[in-house]
Amino acid sequence: MSTLSPAAPRNTPAGPTALNTGTRRRGLGRFGGKSRMDPTRNSTAAGIAAWLLALLFAAPVLWMILTSFHSETDAATNPPSIAANLNLDAYQEFFGASSGVSPWPPLINSAMASVLSTVLVLLLSIPAAYALSIRPVKKWTDVMFFFLSTKMMPVVAAILPLYLFAKSVGALDNIWFLILMYTSMNLPIAVWMMRSFLAEVPVEMLEAAQIDGANLLLTLRKIIAPVAMPGIAATALICFIFSWNELLLARVLTGVVAGTAPVFLTGFVSSQGLFLAKVCAAAVVISLPVLFAGFAAQDKLVQGLSLGAVK
């Protein structure tokens, strides 16, 4: 009679090994695979949020454009009539169809004051930023704080002294005095911006130009200006926008001869009759130069404002 011997144990993993395997599989399911957050879903949600935010900011502008094509009676209805008939009556009134008042002199004054003041700001801010960044003067931080402190005082606090000074020197309703005011208004912020842009210019290029015998003007024109051109374009565009949109100084210091486009726009607001469609049409026309300048310098503006953000 034969004795049955026990079967040889198979080479199977023991309990702890099986537990480890299960743990690893559960770990894959927890931290990897389908449980991981989908980056495509995150980018889609971010894109939708960005579009909604853009529509939120663009809604008042779109409503202004739509209102400019309505008649005054339709623009003044409450609630507003979206499906009202469209026409060009407000734009014809802006260009003086019935009043005979032309908007071109104020538009030319705004263009002249904005462009010339921007050029003067660049001519003054680039050497100042060079002295504060590339060849820093002593106590340059105090100088930068002084420039910043000039923007802390509201314009309305200085409007009466400026008016009295302009009256005493015979500069009221003078476009050149307004250009000087715009230059002094935009110079501090231009120096701050240009200082950060010029700080990104490689020092090796400046040392090579100095070894070659280039003077300061040649270095600024041939070396620094091409490298910092995105920053210069961004600074110029911001100064142009600030000058074009300025109202308080132009309202107080100018009159008939040197009146600017924002002052001309406020002339449509009256206590008699309807004016909403005409004001919207004037705002659309006056905003077009700024929009065209922004689209033309869009690449330079983005590149300049992001300069130095990523090292």
Rosetta blueprint (number, residue, H / E / L):
1 M L
2 S L
3 T L
4 L L
5 S L
6 P L
7 A L
8 A L
9 P L
10 R L
11 N L
12 T L
13 P L
14 A L
15 G H
16 P H
17 T H
18 A H
19 L H
20 N H
21 T H
22 G H
23 T H
24 R H
25 R H
26 R H
27 G H
28 L H
29 G H
30 R H
31 F H
32 G L
33 G H
34 K H
35 S H
36 R L
37 M L
38 D L
39 P H
40 T H
41 R H
42 N H
43 S H
44 T H
45 A H
46 A H
47 G H
48 I H
49 A H
50 A H
51 W H
52 L H
53 L H
54 A H
55 L H
56 L H
57 F H
58 A H
59 A H
60 P H
61 V H
62 L H
63 W H
64 M H
65 I H
66 L H
67 T H
68 S H
69 F L
70 H L
71 S L
72 E H
73 T H
74 D H
75 A H
76 A L
77 T L
78 N L
79 P L
80 P L
81 S L
82 I L
83 A L
84 A L
85 N L
86 L L
87 N L
88 L L
89 D H
90 A H
91 Y H
92 Q H
93 E H
94 F H
95 F L
96 G L
97 A L
98 S L
99 S L
100 G L
101 V L
102 S L
103 P L
104 W H
105 P H
106 P H
107 L H
108 I H
109 N H
110 S H
111 A H
112 M H
113 A H
114 S H
115 V H
116 L H
117 S H
118 T H
119 V H
120 L H
121 V H
122 L H
123 L H
124 L H
125 S H
126 I H
127 P H
128 A H
129 A H
130 Y H
131 A H
132 L H
133 S H
134 I L
135 R L
136 P L
137 V L
138 K L
139 K L
140 W H
141 T H
142 D H
143 V H
144 M H
145 F H
146 F H
147 F H
148 L H
149 S H
150 T L
151 K L
152 M L
153 M L
154 P L
155 V H
156 V H
157 A H
158 A H
159 I H
160 L H
161 P H
162 L H
163 Y H
164 L H
165 F H
166 A H
167 K H
168 S H
169 V L
170 G L
171 A L
172 L L
173 D L
174 N L
175 I H
176 W H
177 F H
178 L H
179 I H
180 L H
181 M H
182 Y H
183 T H
184 S H
185 M H
186 N H
187 L H
188 P H
189 I H
190 A H
191 V H
192 W H
193 M H
194 M H
195 R H
196 S H
197 F H
198 L H
199 A L
200 E L
201 V L
202 P L
203 V H
204 E H
205 M H
206 L H
207 E H
208 A H
209 A H
210 Q H
211 I H
212 D L
213 G L
214 A L
215 N L
216 L H
217 L H
218 L H
219 T H
220 L H
221 R H
222 K H
223 I H
224 I H
225 A H
226 P H
227 V H
228 A L
229 M H
230 P H
231 G H
232 I H
233 A H
234 A H
235 T H
236 A H
237 L H
238 I H
239 C H
240 F H
241 I H
242 F H
243 S H
244 W H
245 N H
246 E L
247 L L
248 L H
249 L H
250 A H
251 R H
252 V H
253 L H
254 T L
255 G L
256 V L
257 V L
258 A L
259 G L
260 T L
261 A H
262 P H
263 V H
264 F H
265 L H
266 T H
267 G L
268 F L
269 V L
270 S L
271 S L
272 Q L
273 G L
274 L L
275 F L
276 L H
277 A H
278 K H
279 V H
280 C H
281 A H
282 A H
283 A H
284 V H
285 V H
286 I H
287 S H
288 L H
289 P H
290 V H
291 L H
292 F H
293 A H
294 G H
295 F H
296 A H
297 A L
298 Q H
299 D H
300 K H
301 L H
302 V H
303 Q H
304 G H
305 L H
306 S L
307 L L
308 G L
309 A L
310 V L
311 K L
